[in-house]
C-alpha cells in the first residue's frame, strides 16, 4: 500500500482549481494510506500579518474537504500545527539545507514578483520548501499528489532526503514520487492562474448571484469584440472550462464559436448551468456540515492524533540517525 501525503494552506475557502488539482485526485486514492493536511503553519508564511483569519479558514477548508468527498473513515485528515513534530523536523532539516537551494526555487522568485501588498522577504517564506519536506518525510510518503507548479518543491524534498541519507549514512528517509493532477492549471476569471493572491477565484461555495456574476465577468477571446466576430476557442478561458466540465458539448461549442454562431454571453450561460450542476452536491453536503461544527473539529482532533503517532515514530528514527540523545 502506498503512503500519500498532501495538503492545502488555509488561506480561505477552496476554489475550483483546488477541486480539480487536488480534491478530485485525493478522492480516487483514498484506498491507499492517505494523510491529508490543513497546513496552517504554511499559511503563516505569507499570511503572518493577517493571522486572525486562519482559525476560521481552517474550519472552512475542513468543511470543503469533506463536502467535496474526502472520507475521514478512509483518510487521515489533520491539522499541521497539532502535530509539533513538523516544526521539530523542519528545524533539523534547516541545518543541512544549503541556502542556494532555497533561493533558486522558481516558485519563491515568482511569488516575490507577483504578490503585492505583503512582505514575503522573510525566513519563513524562504524556508517554506524545507517545512514542506518535513511534512512529507514524517509520514514516509512515497507518493505526493502535486500540480506542475509544485514539482520544484518536490524535487527539493528529494534532494534533502538524499543529502540527509548521505550525511548520516542511513536509508530511513524515503524519496517521494509525484502524482501529477489531470488539470495542472485552471484559469481564474481574469485568465491568469486561479489564485487567491490574484483575487480571481471561483470558490466551491460560490452560488446564486455570486457565481453568476463571476462567470459572466470571465475573460474570453480578446480578439472577439462583437458576436459577429469569429472566435478562437483555443485561447478562451471559458472554453477551457467547457473542455473540463462540459465535454459532451465542447466540440459543438468549438464549431459554433469559430463560426460566430454563438456569443460569449450565451457560452458563459451554458457554463454557468453546468457548474451549478457540478457543485450542487457539494453545496448540499456543506450545508449539513456547517450545522455540526463540533463534528468538524472532532474529525481534525482525531486525525491529528493518528498523524502524530506516525510522526513521532519517524522523528525518533531521524534523531537517532543524527546522533542526538533520546528523550526518555
C-alpha positions as CSV (number, residue, x, y, z in Angstrom):
1,X,0.0,0.0,0.0
2,X,1.3,3.4,-0.9
3,X,1.8,6.2,1.6
4,X,0.4,9.5,0.4
5,X,0.7,13.0,1.9
6,X,-0.8,16.1,0.5
7,X,-2.2,19.3,2.0
8,X,-3.7,22.7,1.5
9,X,-3.0,26.1,3.1
10,X,-6.0,27.6,5.0
11,X,-5.8,31.0,3.3
12,X,-9.6,31.0,2.6
13,X,-12.2,28.7,1.2
14,X,-11.2,26.3,-1.6
15,X,-11.8,27.0,-5.2
16,X,-12.4,25.1,-8.5
17,X,-8.6,24.9,-9.0
18,X,-8.3,23.1,-5.7
19,X,-11.2,20.8,-6.6
20,X,-9.6,19.7,-9.9
21,X,-6.0,20.0,-8.9
22,X,-6.2,18.2,-5.5
23,X,-9.6,17.0,-4.2
24,X,-10.7,15.0,-7.2
25,X,-7.3,13.3,-7.2
26,X,-7.4,12.6,-3.5
27,X,-10.9,11.0,-3.7
28,X,-9.6,8.5,-6.2
29,X,-6.7,7.3,-4.0
30,X,-8.4,7.0,-0.6
31,X,-7.9,3.3,-0.5
32,X,-4.2,3.9,0.0
33,X,-2.7,5.1,3.3
34,X,-3.5,8.8,2.9
35,X,-2.6,11.8,5.1
36,X,-4.4,15.0,4.1
37,X,-3.2,18.0,5.9
38,X,-4.5,21.5,6.6
39,X,-1.2,23.4,6.6
40,X,-1.8,26.3,8.9
41,X,1.9,26.9,9.6
42,X,2.4,27.2,5.8
43,X,-0.4,29.7,5.7
44,X,1.5,31.8,8.2
45,X,4.5,32.0,5.9
46,X,2.5,34.5,3.7
47,X,-0.4,35.5,6.0
48,X,1.5,36.2,9.2
49,X,0.1,39.8,9.3
50,X,-3.4,38.6,9.0
51,X,-3.3,35.5,11.3
52,X,-6.7,36.3,12.9
53,X,-8.5,34.7,9.9
54,X,-6.6,31.4,10.0
55,X,-8.8,29.6,12.6
56,X,-12.0,30.2,10.6
57,X,-10.2,29.3,7.4
58,X,-9.1,26.0,8.9
59,X,-12.8,25.2,9.6
60,X,-13.8,26.3,6.1
61,X,-11.2,24.1,4.4
62,X,-12.1,21.1,6.6
63,X,-15.7,21.5,5.5
64,X,-14.6,21.8,1.9
65,X,-12.5,18.7,2.2
66,X,-15.4,16.6,3.4
67,X,-18.2,18.1,1.3
68,X,-16.1,17.5,-1.8
69,X,-15.9,13.8,-0.9
70,X,-13.0,13.1,1.4
71,X,-13.9,10.4,3.9
72,X,-12.4,10.7,7.4
73,X,-13.1,7.0,7.9
74,X,-10.7,6.2,5.0
75,X,-8.2,9.0,5.2
76,X,-6.4,10.8,8.0
77,X,-7.4,14.5,7.9
78,X,-5.3,16.5,10.3
79,X,-4.1,20.0,11.3
80,X,-0.4,20.7,10.8
81,X,0.1,22.7,14.0
82,X,-1.4,20.0,16.1
83,X,1.5,17.7,15.1
84,X,4.5,19.7,16.5
85,X,6.9,17.1,15.1
86,X,6.6,19.0,11.8
87,X,8.3,22.0,13.4
88,X,11.0,19.9,15.1
89,X,11.9,18.2,11.8
90,X,11.8,21.5,10.0
91,X,14.5,22.8,12.4
92,X,16.7,19.7,12.0
93,X,16.4,19.8,8.2
94,X,17.2,23.5,8.1
95,X,20.6,22.7,9.5
96,X,21.6,20.8,6.4
97,X,19.9,22.6,3.5
98,X,22.3,24.9,1.6
99,X,20.9,28.5,1.2
100,X,21.3,28.5,-2.7
101,X,18.9,25.5,-2.9
102,X,16.1,27.7,-1.5
103,X,17.0,30.9,-3.4
104,X,16.9,29.1,-6.8
105,X,13.3,27.9,-6.2
106,X,11.3,29.3,-9.1
107,X,8.1,29.5,-7.0
108,X,9.9,31.7,-4.5
109,X,11.1,34.0,-7.2
110,X,7.7,34.2,-8.9
111,X,5.8,34.9,-5.7
112,X,8.2,37.7,-4.7
113,X,7.4,39.4,-8.0
114,X,3.7,38.7,-8.3
115,X,2.3,39.0,-4.8
116,X,1.6,42.6,-3.9
117,X,0.8,44.2,-0.6
118,X,2.7,41.6,1.5
119,X,6.3,41.4,2.6
120,X,7.4,37.9,1.6
121,X,11.1,38.6,2.1
122,X,11.1,36.5,5.3
123,X,13.0,33.5,6.6
124,X,9.7,31.6,6.9
125,X,8.7,32.2,3.3
126,X,12.2,31.3,2.0
127,X,12.2,28.2,4.1
128,X,8.7,27.1,3.0
129,X,10.1,24.1,1.0
130,X,12.0,22.8,4.0
131,X,8.9,22.7,6.1
132,X,7.1,21.1,3.1
133,X,9.9,18.5,3.0
134,X,9.4,17.8,6.7
135,X,5.7,17.3,6.1
136,X,6.4,14.6,3.6
137,X,9.3,12.9,5.3
138,X,7.5,12.5,8.6
139,X,5.0,10.1,7.1
140,X,7.5,8.4,4.8
141,X,5.2,9.3,1.9
142,X,6.4,7.7,-1.3
143,X,3.8,9.5,-3.4
144,X,2.7,13.1,-3.3
145,X,-0.2,14.4,-5.5
146,X,1.0,17.7,-7.0
147,X,0.4,20.2,-9.8
148,X,3.1,21.1,-12.2
149,X,3.9,24.3,-10.2
150,X,4.8,22.2,-7.2
151,X,7.3,19.9,-8.9
152,X,10.3,22.1,-8.0
153,X,9.3,21.9,-4.3
154,X,9.1,18.1,-4.5
155,X,12.4,17.8,-6.3
156,X,14.0,19.9,-3.5
157,X,12.4,17.5,-1.0
158,X,14.1,14.6,-2.8
159,X,17.4,16.4,-2.7
160,X,17.0,17.0,1.0
161,X,16.3,13.3,1.5
162,X,19.4,12.3,-0.4
163,X,21.6,14.7,1.4
164,X,20.3,13.6,4.8
165,X,20.7,9.9,4.0
166,X,24.3,10.6,2.7
167,X,25.4,12.7,5.7
168,X,24.1,10.3,8.3
169,X,24.8,7.0,6.5
170,X,21.2,5.9,6.6
171,X,18.4,5.0,4.3
172,X,15.5,5.8,6.6
173,X,14.2,8.7,4.6
174,X,12.1,7.9,1.5
175,X,12.3,9.8,-1.8
176,X,8.8,10.8,-2.7
177,X,7.4,10.5,-6.3
178,X,4.9,12.9,-7.8
179,X,1.4,12.0,-8.8
180,X,0.5,14.7,-11.3
181,X,-3.0,16.1,-11.4
182,X,-5.1,15.9,-14.6
183,X,-5.7,19.6,-14.7
184,X,-2.3,21.3,-13.9
185,X,-3.5,24.8,-14.4
186,X,-7.1,26.3,-14.3
187,X,-7.5,29.9,-15.3
188,X,-9.3,32.3,-13.0
189,X,-11.9,34.8,-14.1
190,X,-9.2,37.1,-15.4
191,X,-7.4,34.5,-17.4
192,X,-4.4,34.1,-15.1
193,X,-3.9,31.0,-13.0
194,X,-6.7,30.8,-10.4
195,X,-5.2,32.0,-7.1
196,X,-6.4,33.8,-4.0
197,X,-3.4,36.1,-4.4
198,X,-4.9,37.3,-7.7
199,X,-8.5,37.6,-6.3
200,X,-9.7,35.7,-9.4
201,X,-11.2,32.6,-7.9
202,X,-14.4,30.7,-8.3
203,X,-14.9,29.2,-4.9
204,X,-16.7,25.9,-4.2
205,X,-19.2,27.8,-2.1
206,X,-20.0,30.5,-4.7
207,X,-23.6,30.2,-5.8
208,X,-26.6,32.2,-7.0
209,X,-25.8,35.7,-8.0
210,X,-22.2,35.5,-6.8
211,X,-21.4,32.6,-9.1
212,X,-23.4,34.2,-12.0
213,X,-21.5,37.4,-11.7
214,X,-18.1,35.7,-11.7
215,X,-19.0,33.6,-14.8
216,X,-20.4,36.5,-16.7
217,X,-17.3,38.6,-15.9
218,X,-14.8,36.0,-17.2
219,X,-12.3,36.9,-19.8
220,X,-12.8,35.4,-23.2
221,X,-11.1,35.6,-26.6
222,X,-9.6,39.2,-26.6
223,X,-9.9,39.4,-30.4
224,X,-13.6,38.9,-30.3
225,X,-15.2,42.3,-29.9
226,X,-18.7,41.5,-31.3
227,X,-20.9,38.5,-31.6
228,X,-20.3,38.5,-35.4
229,X,-16.6,38.1,-34.9
230,X,-15.3,34.6,-35.3
231,X,-13.9,33.2,-32.1
232,X,-10.8,31.3,-31.2
233,X,-11.8,28.7,-28.5
234,X,-8.2,27.5,-28.0
235,X,-7.2,30.8,-26.3
236,X,-10.5,31.4,-24.4
237,X,-10.6,30.6,-20.7
238,X,-14.3,30.0,-20.8
239,X,-13.8,27.3,-23.4
240,X,-11.2,25.6,-21.3
241,X,-13.8,25.2,-18.6
242,X,-16.2,23.7,-21.1
243,X,-13.4,21.2,-22.1
244,X,-13.2,20.2,-18.4
245,X,-16.8,20.3,-17.1
246,X,-18.8,20.1,-20.3
247,X,-17.1,17.6,-22.5
248,X,-20.3,16.5,-24.3
249,X,-20.8,19.9,-25.8
250,X,-17.2,21.1,-26.1
251,X,-16.9,20.0,-29.8
252,X,-20.2,21.7,-30.7
253,X,-19.2,24.9,-28.9
254,X,-15.9,24.9,-30.8
255,X,-17.7,24.9,-34.1
256,X,-20.4,27.4,-33.1
257,X,-17.8,29.9,-31.7
258,X,-15.4,29.5,-34.6
259,X,-18.3,30.3,-37.0
260,X,-19.6,33.2,-34.9
261,X,-22.9,31.3,-34.3
262,X,-22.8,31.6,-30.5
263,X,-22.0,34.7,-28.5
264,X,-19.8,34.9,-25.4
265,X,-22.7,35.6,-23.1
266,X,-24.6,32.6,-24.3
267,X,-21.5,30.5,-24.0
268,X,-21.0,31.7,-20.4
269,X,-24.6,30.9,-19.6
270,X,-24.1,27.4,-20.7
271,X,-21.0,27.1,-18.5
272,X,-23.0,28.6,-15.5
273,X,-25.6,25.9,-15.8
274,X,-23.0,23.1,-16.0
275,X,-21.1,24.4,-12.9
276,X,-24.3,24.7,-10.9
277,X,-25.0,21.0,-11.7
278,X,-21.4,20.0,-10.7
279,X,-21.4,22.0,-7.5
280,X,-24.9,21.2,-6.2
281,X,-23.9,18.0,-4.3
282,X,-21.0,19.9,-2.7
283,X,-23.3,22.7,-1.6
284,X,-25.8,20.3,-0.1
285,X,-23.1,18.5,1.9
286,X,-21.6,21.8,3.1
287,X,-25.0,23.0,4.4
288,X,-25.3,19.8,6.5
289,X,-21.7,20.0,7.8
290,X,-22.0,23.7,8.8
291,X,-24.8,22.7,11.2
292,X,-22.4,20.5,13.2
293,X,-19.1,22.5,13.7
294,X,-18.1,20.3,16.7
295,X,-18.0,17.3,14.4
296,X,-15.6,19.1,12.1
297,X,-13.2,19.9,14.9
298,X,-13.5,16.3,16.3
299,X,-12.5,14.9,12.9
300,X,-9.4,17.2,12.9
301,X,-8.5,16.2,16.5
302,X,-8.8,12.5,15.8
303,X,-6.9,12.8,12.6
304,X,-4.1,14.8,14.2
305,X,-3.8,12.2,17.0
306,X,-3.3,9.5,14.3
307,X,-0.9,11.6,12.3
308,X,1.1,12.4,15.4
309,X,1.5,8.7,16.3
310,X,3.2,8.1,12.9
311,X,5.2,11.3,13.0
312,X,6.7,10.5,16.4
313,X,7.9,7.2,15.3
314,X,9.7,8.7,12.2
315,X,11.2,11.5,14.2
316,X,12.6,9.1,16.8
317,X,14.4,7.3,13.9
318,X,15.7,10.6,12.5
319,X,17.1,11.9,15.8
320,X,18.8,8.6,16.4
321,X,20.3,8.7,12.9
322,X,21.6,12.2,13.6
323,X,23.1,11.1,16.9
324,X,21.1,13.2,19.3
325,X,20.3,11.7,22.7
326,X,16.9,10.1,23.1
327,X,14.4,11.7,25.4
328,X,13.2,9.0,27.7
